[in-house]
């Protein structure tokens, strides 16, 4: 078997799917081949699953992009793929997750470093093992976390983002929960159980409602910060959902 085969795995769980980054010996660092496989899976499952769990094989969630491959490209004077606008760039990969029609749930099972933090940030929800190690080490090699930095700064308080970016130190899953970087921290042996329960819960809802609710989450307050405008947008979203799925089908679920 080639070393570039099965770098990303997909499990069909019926109402939801599970994507597993599968380079455990490399802490699931994403080389170009892994990014290509992840993008292929994202395209193939679009519109098929209301919810998708993203996790990693072995002791790591994701250690970001493959720095060894990047160094080799720099030495060969090639333009780094993660900054390219075409092809299989890292920015393109994380954007595909952010814009995917499925609700993405990060199950952070271990090390989430650099680009691994980007993956947490582009997922709609995130559950971490309490002992997961999350950080951005870029400052230690004279760099700024190009994607992980901005995406983290958009999601947590400046002081918390500053700690990660300016010290290069890691935080555990419990601290990530306190800081709002993840929704929930649980013991490692319960992580996938919790993630699967959330995925199953979300999968019961209408995909149209989920899609437009996510659109509203992106719009408010990112683009709409005025109270009246936000309420008006909320009414618009509700109206669109009712028109798309039929008012007669919009009935309250039992809570």
C-alpha positions as YAML, in Angstrom:
chain: A
units: angstrom
residues:
- id: 1
  name: UNK
  ca: [0.00, 0.00, 0.00]
- id: 2
  name: UNK
  ca: [1.28, 3.46, -0.91]
- id: 3
  name: UNK
  ca: [2.09, 5.80, 1.98]
- id: 4
  name: UNK
  ca: [-0.35, 8.26, 0.42]
- id: 5
  name: UNK
  ca: [-3.34, 5.88, 0.47]
- id: 6
  name: UNK
  ca: [-6.14, 6.15, 3.03]
- id: 7
  name: UNK
  ca: [-4.78, 9.33, 4.60]
- id: 8
  name: UNK
  ca: [-8.37, 10.38, 5.32]
- id: 9
  name: UNK
  ca: [-11.11, 7.88, 6.17]
- id: 10
  name: UNK
  ca: [-14.90, 8.17, 6.00]
- id: 11
  name: UNK
  ca: [-17.45, 6.18, 8.00]
- id: 12
  name: UNK
  ca: [-21.11, 6.12, 6.97]
- id: 13
  name: UNK
  ca: [-23.15, 5.99, 10.18]
- id: 14
  name: UNK
  ca: [-26.53, 6.26, 8.51]
- id: 15
  name: UNK
  ca: [-27.86, 9.62, 9.65]
- id: 16
  name: UNK
  ca: [-24.39, 11.17, 10.00]
- id: 17
  name: UNK
  ca: [-20.81, 10.62, 8.87]
- id: 18
  name: UNK
  ca: [-17.38, 10.51, 10.51]
- id: 19
  name: UNK
  ca: [-14.22, 11.81, 8.82]
- id: 20
  name: UNK
  ca: [-10.96, 10.62, 10.38]
- id: 21
  name: UNK
  ca: [-7.59, 12.17, 9.55]
- id: 22
  name: UNK
  ca: [-5.37, 9.11, 9.26]
- id: 23
  name: UNK
  ca: [-1.66, 9.94, 9.53]
- id: 24
  name: UNK
  ca: [-1.20, 9.00, 13.20]
- id: 25
  name: UNK
  ca: [2.58, 8.62, 12.87]
- id: 26
  name: UNK
  ca: [2.71, 12.27, 11.69]
- id: 27
  name: UNK
  ca: [0.20, 13.53, 14.27]
- id: 28
  name: UNK
  ca: [-2.21, 13.81, 11.33]
- id: 29
  name: UNK
  ca: [-0.25, 16.65, 9.76]
- id: 30
  name: UNK
  ca: [-1.92, 17.47, 6.46]
- id: 31
  name: UNK
  ca: [0.33, 17.04, 3.46]
- id: 32
  name: UNK
  ca: [-0.93, 17.79, -0.05]
- id: 33
  name: UNK
  ca: [-2.13, 14.22, -0.61]
- id: 34
  name: UNK
  ca: [-4.14, 14.26, 2.63]
- id: 35
  name: UNK
  ca: [-5.69, 17.60, 1.74]
- id: 36
  name: UNK
  ca: [-6.67, 16.29, -1.69]
- id: 37
  name: UNK
  ca: [-8.29, 13.22, -0.14]
- id: 38
  name: UNK
  ca: [-10.15, 15.33, 2.42]
- id: 39
  name: UNK
  ca: [-11.43, 17.64, -0.31]
- id: 40
  name: UNK
  ca: [-12.57, 14.65, -2.38]
- id: 41
  name: UNK
  ca: [-14.52, 13.27, 0.58]
- id: 42
  name: UNK
  ca: [-16.09, 16.66, 1.30]
- id: 43
  name: UNK
  ca: [-17.31, 16.87, -2.29]
- id: 44
  name: UNK
  ca: [-18.62, 13.30, -2.34]
- id: 45
  name: UNK
  ca: [-20.72, 13.68, 0.83]
- id: 46
  name: UNK
  ca: [-22.13, 17.16, 0.16]
- id: 47
  name: UNK
  ca: [-25.88, 17.14, 0.76]
- id: 48
  name: UNK
  ca: [-25.95, 13.54, 2.02]
- id: 49
  name: UNK
  ca: [-25.50, 13.93, 5.79]
- id: 50
  name: UNK
  ca: [-27.02, 16.57, 8.09]
- id: 51
  name: UNK
  ca: [-24.05, 16.21, 10.45]
- id: 52
  name: UNK
  ca: [-20.42, 15.13, 10.09]
- id: 53
  name: UNK
  ca: [-17.86, 14.48, 12.84]
- id: 54
  name: UNK
  ca: [-14.22, 15.38, 12.15]
- id: 55
  name: UNK
  ca: [-11.59, 13.64, 14.28]
- id: 56
  name: UNK
  ca: [-8.08, 12.22, 14.14]
- id: 57
  name: UNK
  ca: [-6.52, 8.75, 14.35]
- id: 58
  name: UNK
  ca: [-4.11, 7.98, 17.16]
- id: 59
  name: UNK
  ca: [-3.01, 10.50, 19.81]
- id: 60
  name: UNK
  ca: [-3.53, 13.62, 17.68]
- id: 61
  name: UNK
  ca: [-6.43, 15.53, 16.19]
- id: 62
  name: UNK
  ca: [-4.31, 17.42, 13.67]
- id: 63
  name: UNK
  ca: [-0.86, 19.00, 13.85]
- id: 64
  name: UNK
  ca: [-1.66, 21.39, 11.00]
- id: 65
  name: UNK
  ca: [-0.02, 21.38, 7.60]
- id: 66
  name: UNK
  ca: [2.95, 19.10, 6.93]
- id: 67
  name: UNK
  ca: [5.91, 21.38, 7.69]
- id: 68
  name: UNK
  ca: [8.43, 18.90, 6.29]
- id: 69
  name: UNK
  ca: [6.69, 18.95, 2.92]
- id: 70
  name: UNK
  ca: [6.42, 22.75, 3.07]
- id: 71
  name: UNK
  ca: [10.13, 23.09, 3.83]
- id: 72
  name: UNK
  ca: [11.03, 20.84, 0.91]
- id: 73
  name: UNK
  ca: [8.91, 22.98, -1.40]
- id: 74
  name: UNK
  ca: [10.47, 26.18, -0.12]
- id: 75
  name: UNK
  ca: [13.94, 24.76, -0.66]
- id: 76
  name: UNK
  ca: [12.88, 23.80, -4.18]
- id: 77
  name: UNK
  ca: [11.64, 27.40, -4.58]
- id: 78
  name: UNK
  ca: [8.07, 26.28, -5.14]
- id: 79
  name: UNK
  ca: [5.21, 28.47, -3.99]
- id: 80
  name: UNK
  ca: [3.77, 26.93, -0.79]
- id: 81
  name: UNK
  ca: [0.43, 25.32, -1.56]
- id: 82
  name: UNK
  ca: [-1.27, 26.65, 1.57]
- id: 83
  name: UNK
  ca: [-0.95, 30.19, 0.19]
- id: 84
  name: UNK
  ca: [-1.85, 29.41, -3.42]
- id: 85
  name: UNK
  ca: [-5.22, 30.47, -4.75]
- id: 86
  name: UNK
  ca: [-5.73, 27.41, -6.90]
- id: 87
  name: UNK
  ca: [-5.17, 23.70, -6.47]
- id: 88
  name: UNK
  ca: [-5.36, 21.97, -3.14]
- id: 89
  name: UNK
  ca: [-4.38, 24.76, -0.75]
- id: 90
  name: UNK
  ca: [-4.87, 24.65, 3.02]
- id: 91
  name: UNK
  ca: [-7.01, 27.78, 2.93]
- id: 92
  name: UNK
  ca: [-9.20, 26.17, 0.29]
- id: 93
  name: UNK
  ca: [-9.48, 23.02, 2.41]
- id: 94
  name: UNK
  ca: [-10.66, 24.79, 5.56]
- id: 95
  name: UNK
  ca: [-13.02, 26.99, 3.52]
- id: 96
  name: UNK
  ca: [-14.62, 23.86, 2.06]
- id: 97
  name: UNK
  ca: [-15.45, 22.72, 5.59]
- id: 98
  name: UNK
  ca: [-16.72, 26.15, 6.62]
- id: 99
  name: UNK
  ca: [-19.03, 26.35, 3.59]
- id: 100
  name: UNK
  ca: [-20.06, 22.69, 3.57]
- id: 101
  name: UNK
  ca: [-23.82, 22.00, 3.78]
- id: 102
  name: UNK
  ca: [-23.32, 19.55, 6.68]
- id: 103
  name: UNK
  ca: [-23.06, 20.68, 10.29]
- id: 104
  name: UNK
  ca: [-19.46, 19.86, 11.26]
- id: 105
  name: UNK
  ca: [-18.55, 18.70, 14.76]
- id: 106
  name: UNK
  ca: [-14.86, 18.62, 15.70]
- id: 107
  name: UNK
  ca: [-14.03, 15.75, 18.05]
- id: 108
  name: UNK
  ca: [-10.64, 16.94, 19.30]
- id: 109
  name: UNK
  ca: [-9.03, 13.74, 20.52]
- id: 110
  name: UNK
  ca: [-5.50, 15.00, 21.15]
- id: 111
  name: UNK
  ca: [-2.92, 17.42, 19.78]
- id: 112
  name: UNK
  ca: [-4.48, 20.28, 17.79]
- id: 113
  name: UNK
  ca: [-1.63, 22.52, 16.70]
- id: 114
  name: UNK
  ca: [-1.45, 25.37, 14.20]
- id: 115
  name: UNK
  ca: [-3.70, 24.35, 11.34]
- id: 116
  name: UNK
  ca: [-5.38, 21.88, 13.69]
- id: 117
  name: UNK
  ca: [-6.79, 24.89, 15.53]
- id: 118
  name: UNK
  ca: [-8.07, 26.17, 12.18]
- id: 119
  name: UNK
  ca: [-10.06, 22.95, 11.81]
- id: 120
  name: UNK
  ca: [-11.63, 23.47, 15.24]
- id: 121
  name: UNK
  ca: [-12.57, 27.02, 14.27]
- id: 122
  name: UNK
  ca: [-14.21, 26.17, 10.95]
- id: 123
  name: UNK
  ca: [-16.37, 23.45, 12.49]
- id: 124
  name: UNK
  ca: [-19.79, 24.55, 13.73]
- id: 125
  name: UNK
  ca: [-19.36, 22.74, 17.04]
- id: 126
  name: UNK
  ca: [-16.39, 21.30, 18.89]
- id: 127
  name: UNK
  ca: [-15.98, 18.75, 21.67]
- id: 128
  name: UNK
  ca: [-12.51, 18.16, 23.10]
- id: 129
  name: UNK
  ca: [-10.91, 15.55, 25.28]
- id: 130
  name: UNK
  ca: [-10.12, 17.16, 28.62]
- id: 131
  name: UNK
  ca: [-6.43, 16.35, 28.16]
- id: 132
  name: UNK
  ca: [-6.24, 17.46, 24.52]
- id: 133
  name: UNK
  ca: [-3.37, 19.87, 23.82]
- id: 134
  name: UNK
  ca: [-4.32, 22.88, 21.73]
- id: 135
  name: UNK
  ca: [-1.91, 25.57, 20.59]
- id: 136
  name: UNK
  ca: [-0.27, 27.67, 17.91]
- id: 137
  name: UNK
  ca: [3.52, 27.20, 17.98]
- id: 138
  name: UNK
  ca: [4.22, 29.46, 14.98]
- id: 139
  name: UNK
  ca: [5.80, 32.22, 17.12]
- id: 140
  name: UNK
  ca: [8.55, 29.76, 18.10]
- id: 141
  name: UNK
  ca: [9.76, 29.56, 14.50]
- id: 142
  name: UNK
  ca: [9.33, 33.25, 13.66]
- id: 143
  name: UNK
  ca: [5.95, 33.03, 12.01]
- id: 144
  name: UNK
  ca: [2.33, 34.03, 12.52]
- id: 145
  name: UNK
  ca: [-0.47, 31.42, 12.35]
- id: 146
  name: UNK
  ca: [-1.83, 32.52, 8.98]
- id: 147
  name: UNK
  ca: [-5.21, 30.78, 9.23]
- id: 148
  name: UNK
  ca: [-5.40, 29.62, 12.85]
- id: 149
  name: UNK
  ca: [-4.58, 33.10, 14.18]
- id: 150
  name: UNK
  ca: [-7.31, 35.15, 12.46]
- id: 151
  name: UNK
  ca: [-9.94, 32.42, 12.84]
- id: 152
  name: UNK
  ca: [-9.19, 32.19, 16.57]
- id: 153
  name: UNK
  ca: [-9.21, 35.97, 17.01]
- id: 154
  name: UNK
  ca: [-12.69, 36.05, 15.49]
- id: 155
  name: UNK
  ca: [-13.98, 33.51, 18.01]
- id: 156
  name: UNK
  ca: [-12.48, 34.18, 21.45]
- id: 157
  name: UNK
  ca: [-11.44, 37.15, 23.58]
- id: 158
  name: UNK
  ca: [-8.29, 39.02, 22.59]
- id: 159
  name: UNK
  ca: [-6.44, 38.18, 25.82]
- id: 160
  name: UNK
  ca: [-7.08, 34.48, 25.27]
- id: 161
  name: UNK
  ca: [-6.06, 34.65, 21.61]
- id: 162
  name: UNK
  ca: [-2.95, 36.62, 22.61]
- id: 163
  name: UNK
  ca: [-1.89, 33.87, 25.02]
- id: 164
  name: UNK
  ca: [-2.01, 31.27, 22.28]
- id: 165
  name: UNK
  ca: [-0.43, 33.40, 19.55]
- id: 166
  name: UNK
  ca: [2.21, 35.35, 21.51]
- id: 167
  name: UNK
  ca: [3.46, 32.63, 23.88]
- id: 168
  name: UNK
  ca: [3.16, 29.56, 21.68]
- id: 169
  name: UNK
  ca: [2.02, 27.67, 24.78]
- id: 170
  name: UNK
  ca: [-0.67, 25.01, 24.68]
- id: 171
  name: UNK
  ca: [-3.93, 24.82, 26.60]
- id: 172
  name: UNK
  ca: [-5.87, 21.69, 27.47]
- id: 173
  name: UNK
  ca: [-9.44, 20.85, 26.56]
- id: 174
  name: UNK
  ca: [-10.84, 22.14, 29.85]
- id: 175
  name: UNK
  ca: [-9.27, 25.57, 29.33]
- id: 176
  name: UNK
  ca: [-10.41, 25.58, 25.69]
- id: 177
  name: UNK
  ca: [-13.96, 25.07, 26.94]
- id: 178
  name: UNK
  ca: [-13.64, 27.94, 29.45]
- id: 179
  name: UNK
  ca: [-12.28, 30.22, 26.74]
- id: 180
  name: UNK
  ca: [-15.04, 29.33, 24.28]
- id: 181
  name: UNK
  ca: [-12.73, 27.68, 21.76]
- id: 182
  name: UNK
  ca: [-14.72, 24.45, 22.10]
- id: 183
  name: UNK
  ca: [-18.27, 23.83, 23.31]
- id: 184
  name: UNK
  ca: [-17.53, 20.98, 25.67]
- id: 185
  name: UNK
  ca: [-14.61, 19.11, 27.24]
- id: 186
  name: UNK
  ca: [-15.09, 15.48, 28.29]
- id: 187
  name: UNK
  ca: [-12.88, 12.58, 29.40]
- id: 188
  name: UNK
  ca: [-11.04, 11.13, 26.42]
- id: 189
  name: UNK
  ca: [-12.82, 7.77, 26.65]
- id: 190
  name: UNK
  ca: [-16.19, 9.52, 26.28]
- id: 191
  name: UNK
  ca: [-15.25, 11.83, 23.42]
- id: 192
  name: UNK
  ca: [-16.62, 9.89, 20.45]
- id: 193
  name: UNK
  ca: [-19.69, 8.81, 22.40]
- id: 194
  name: UNK
  ca: [-20.52, 12.47, 23.05]
- id: 195
  name: UNK
  ca: [-19.75, 13.53, 19.48]
- id: 196
  name: UNK
  ca: [-21.91, 10.75, 18.03]
- id: 197
  name: UNK
  ca: [-24.78, 11.66, 20.35]
- id: 198
  name: UNK
  ca: [-24.65, 15.29, 19.19]
- id: 199
  name: UNK
  ca: [-24.47, 14.23, 15.53]
- id: 200
  name: UNK
  ca: [-27.47, 11.92, 15.93]
- id: 201
  name: UNK
  ca: [-29.41, 14.69, 17.67]
- id: 202
  name: UNK
  ca: [-28.69, 17.21, 14.90]
- id: 203
  name: UNK
  ca: [-29.45, 14.67, 12.16]
- id: 204
  name: UNK
  ca: [-33.12, 14.56, 13.19]
- id: 205
  name: UNK
  ca: [-33.65, 18.15, 12.04]
- id: 206
  name: UNK
  ca: [-34.62, 19.28, 8.54]
- id: 207
  name: UNK
  ca: [-31.51, 20.00, 6.40]
- id: 208
  name: UNK
  ca: [-33.08, 23.20, 5.03]
- id: 209
  name: UNK
  ca: [-33.66, 24.51, 8.55]
- id: 210
  name: UNK
  ca: [-30.12, 23.62, 9.56]
- id: 211
  name: UNK
  ca: [-28.66, 25.29, 6.47]
- id: 212
  name: UNK
  ca: [-30.52, 28.57, 6.94]
- id: 213
  name: UNK
  ca: [-29.91, 28.60, 10.69]
- id: 214
  name: UNK
  ca: [-26.18, 28.35, 9.96]
- id: 215
  name: UNK
  ca: [-26.48, 31.21, 7.47]
- id: 216
  name: UNK
  ca: [-28.05, 33.32, 10.22]
- id: 217
  name: UNK
  ca: [-25.22, 32.40, 12.59]
- id: 218
  name: UNK
  ca: [-22.74, 33.69, 10.00]
- id: 219
  name: UNK
  ca: [-24.66, 36.89, 9.27]
- id: 220
  name: UNK
  ca: [-25.40, 37.92, 12.87]
- id: 221
  name: UNK
  ca: [-23.38, 39.66, 14.24]
- id: 222
  name: UNK
  ca: [-20.59, 39.38, 11.62]
- id: 223
  name: UNK
  ca: [-22.43, 41.44, 9.01]
- id: 224
  name: UNK
  ca: [-25.57, 42.55, 10.85]
- id: 225
  name: UNK
  ca: [-25.02, 44.16, 14.24]
- id: 226
  name: UNK
  ca: [-28.03, 46.46, 14.47]
- id: 227
  name: UNK
  ca: [-30.82, 45.04, 16.68]
- id: 228
  name: UNK
  ca: [-33.69, 45.94, 14.37]
- id: 229
  name: UNK
  ca: [-31.88, 44.71, 11.26]
- id: 230
  name: UNK
  ca: [-30.98, 41.47, 13.04]
- id: 231
  name: UNK
  ca: [-34.61, 40.81, 13.98]
- id: 232
  name: UNK
  ca: [-35.70, 41.58, 10.43]
- id: 233
  name: UNK
  ca: [-33.13, 39.12, 9.10]
- id: 234
  name: UNK
  ca: [-34.44, 36.55, 11.58]
- id: 235
  name: UNK
  ca: [-37.95, 36.98, 10.21]
- id: 236
  name: UNK
  ca: [-36.58, 36.64, 6.67]
- id: 237
  name: UNK
  ca: [-34.80, 33.38, 7.53]
- id: 238
  name: UNK
  ca: [-37.95, 31.96, 9.15]
- id: 239
  name: UNK
  ca: [-40.00, 32.91, 6.10]
- id: 240
  name: UNK
  ca: [-37.51, 31.33, 3.69]
- id: 241
  name: UNK
  ca: [-37.48, 28.09, 5.70]
- id: 242
  name: UNK
  ca: [-41.28, 27.94, 5.74]
- id: 243
  name: UNK
  ca: [-41.47, 28.57, 2.00]
- id: 244
  name: UNK
  ca: [-38.82, 25.97, 1.16]
- id: 245
  name: UNK
  ca: [-40.14, 23.10, 3.28]
- id: 246
  name: UNK
  ca: [-43.83, 24.05, 3.34]
- id: 247
  name: UNK
  ca: [-45.63, 25.78, 6.19]
- id: 248
  name: UNK
  ca: [-47.72, 22.68, 6.85]
- id: 249
  name: UNK
  ca: [-44.52, 20.76, 7.65]
- id: 250
  name: UNK
  ca: [-43.19, 23.30, 10.14]
- id: 251
  name: UNK
  ca: [-44.26, 21.72, 13.41]
- id: 252
  name: UNK
  ca: [-42.58, 21.95, 16.82]
- id: 253
  name: UNK
  ca: [-40.39, 19.01, 17.79]
- id: 254
  name: UNK
  ca: [-40.89, 17.42, 21.18]
- id: 255
  name: UNK
  ca: [-38.17, 18.75, 23.45]
...
